[in-house]
Amino acid sequence: MRCLLEQMSAAPGQPIPAACGDWAATKAAYRFFDNPRVTEHGVLAGHFAATAERCAASEGPILILQDTTEFIYSRAQPARSALSRPSTPGVTRRASPTR
């Protein structure tokens, strides 16, 4: 997993074959992802535990940032999305500031 993580982080955004560099490493990556014992929870367990420890050790407020670099364009209820509402030419919607 460590080797695969190093390869993938060295080539962010690249497909697995490009990040791995050769067929043997690509095949190993696909075998890793296909392994039923490899789960998202298991891979992220150390991250979750370290985050919980840091939060428990904090005496002040904790700032939580949200990564918005990826967008999901399909929604179960598209009408509820502000981005899916039809716009009226010449009309500008402005958000009111929150207090």
Phi, psi and omega in degrees: 000320181298316180297316179296318178299318178296318180294315183290323181285339177283344181224064183299138179084351180276150174294160184306312180301321180291321181291323183282329173093322179219169186295320181298315180292323178296314179298319178296320179297314179295324176295320178300311182293332181275351182291121182294341178280347178268115180237158177302317181297317180296318180294321184268359184303316179297319178297315180297318180295316180294321178295317178298320178296316179296319179294318180295328181278348183282138179260347183245190178294154181245124178272124180247119180263148178249129178278116181246030182279347178240139181243145175252117185268347178260133181229150178294323180231084185301331182294339181277352180272131179296333182282342183265356179287137179294141180266151178258125180303134178085356180248127179248128176267132178241137177280138177276144181292143178267148179236000000 
